[in-house]
Each structure stands twice: as C-alpha cells, then as structure tokens.
Amino acid sequence: MKLALLGPEKKDYSDLRLLKEAKQVFDTVTYFPLQKIIIEFNEELNIFYRGKDITEYDVILPRIPSNYMEIGYTVLKFLKSVGCKLTITPESVIYTHNKFLTLIMLAKNFVPVPSTYLSLKRSPLEMILEKIDYPVVLKILYGCQGKGVMFADSKQSAISIMDTLETFKQPVFVEEYIENPGEDIRALVVGDKVVASMKRKAKKGERRANIGVGGVGEKYELTEEEKELAIKAAKVLGMGIAGVDMLKEKNKNPVIIEVNVYPGFKGLENATGKNVAKEIIEYAYSIATEEIKGF
C-alpha cells in the first residue's frame, strides 16, 4: 500500500509525526510538496514530483494551508477527477479557509454558529454597529492559529479596526462575541469519531485561546452533544480529518466558531497523551484498503 502526503514544502511537527506513523503501516510513503509538483495536461493527465506520479498512490492525505488554498484545491480537484482516493473533498479546502464561508455552510445545515456579518466596506455595517452588543469579534477571512482575530469593546473601536481592514482591502467580518472565561474547545475528528479533544485557555491578558498565540491546552472530555456537533460539522464540510473549534457560554449550548482543514495536533498530543497521528494514518489506510469510503 502506498500513501502520498501532500502539503507545504516546509514540514511542521504534525507532518513529521504523520510521516513517522505512516512508515509503520504503509509499504511506501512519499511527501509531495505543493510548491514543487507539476501537473501535466497533454495526451494524458499526470501529476509529478521528482518523477513520481501521485496518481499511482492508493490514498492521498492532503494538508493544505491557507496560503496554498487555490493551488491545493486545483490539485485535489484534478486528483479526484482521475479517481484518486482522498481523505477530504477538494471543496473542503475552499469552505474552511474562508471563515465566513465555513459559517454559511454550517448554518445552512443547522449547525449552531455565532451571528455574523460581512461587507467589503465599513459603511454598510453602520446600522448593525448601532444595534449589536459589545464586545464583538472582528476577523480577516483567511487567518489561522488565532492570528487575524481582533476584539472591539465599543462601536468606535470597531470602526477603527474596520477602517484599517478597509485600507488593506480586507473584507469586514464581524462576529458575535460568545461570553466565556478566555477558553475554547478543540476537537479532532477523524472519520466518524472524535479521537482527541482539549480545552484551550488563553494566557493572561489575552482573549484568544489558540495554542499558536500562547494558549495552553488541557485534556477535556466532550459531552455527547459536543461530539455529535464536531462530527456533523466535519461531515457537512466534506472532511474525513478536521480540527473543530467551539465555544460554550455558561448554561448555553456550544457553537462552532471554526473548522480547520489543516489542523496541527502537537498541542492535542501533549495535552491528551493520545497518538493522534496514528489515528489519522489508520484512517487513511482504511480508505486505501477500501474498508471505508474516502472522498
């Protein structure tokens, strides 16, 4: 059995862990850097890296960061068109790297999300700013790891942030603030189950709980409702592997705030002691052997 891991040229902790675990299960494991592959469209359709054709592999495990969204989608669409087995749909790359599109897809499928507003300019949102409660969350569409997330405690503060975003030609993305003690929940969905989960707590003086901005993770057991919500979010977006983030206000139901198609899991493995990489590789292997259906 042959596994192709498709991702950025610079490998992170999660990529290296996946490669290590994959070599224990697959006969052949190859890492295909997105920046260096060549798609050949001549008499035949092929996709190569150093003479190796990715279409000859039994399963493709994509890890597509936001800055490679368009080429990642193109490559996955091509691979799907020639019958390759994938662990995610090509469309999931587009859906999840655009935060607003993520929430639209979830809301359409009755997955609870925060109230959200989007405009290319600040002026159309003036009336909304008068009516909404503060604080509010302002985001750029394509941020990750908590970067590109801002908070406004007043209308004037929100306007200042929006004006800055407009200067840099960034759409204005305003989201309802979910009251919580500076923490969120990360669930890692693999197939039809949650393989690991943690609560992330923001460092002192910070509202964002992401590990990438200094948050600290600790093991957390999801409720059945939270498990079902995470799994449904992944399925709605066409993902066999997904990092699902949710917030829970006191005495209220959880809401999904983000779904990650390129989830890092160093924090999860450290917090839970679970071998997340092994779970992902076993899932990919079950697709390769047709024990379960891929995408």
C-alpha angles and dihedrals in degrees: 000000000000127000125196115199109199119198149112120318092246107068121214131204093277094050091051092048091051092050091050094050093042092059089060091057112026127061092220128026122181130178113216112198110215091220094058107041122106124212111209117204106180128106086330135026114244139156119206144185117181091340095309117122111218091202089070092065122101096228137008120218107195124199105182119179120207095256089061096043098120098043090041092054091046093051094046092047089052093048092049091049091059094048103261118157114241135187091220136025118257089238092059089070090060095040097051102039089057103066095199093049089051091057093045092054092047095046091049087058095048097256109145114248134163120273105268139188130195132188137156090230138031098237098072089055096054093101092047091053089056094054107037126091121247143270098050132181121239120194141177112235099242107036124127140190090030093301115133092030117123136174129218121197095190143022092257092052090049091050092051092052092045092051090053092049090048091052089058090045092247118150115247109247115183122184134187112257113238108213110236139138095264097284141109139183126248119197123185111213119199116178109318098340143062107245098185139002138183143176114239118209124200120238118249113293093015129103097194114087099193116130088227091066097043103282119148123228127215130180114271131181112220121226116241089255091054092048092051091047094051093047092047092050091053092048094048090055095045099249131144090184120037142156106219120196122197140173127212123201116206112280091358136103119266121260128205113240101173143000119206123209090186102047120179112212106187090106091047094051091047094047098044105027088227124138097238093168091058091052091052093048093048088052091051090048092052088055092048092052091044091239085132132014120260129198 
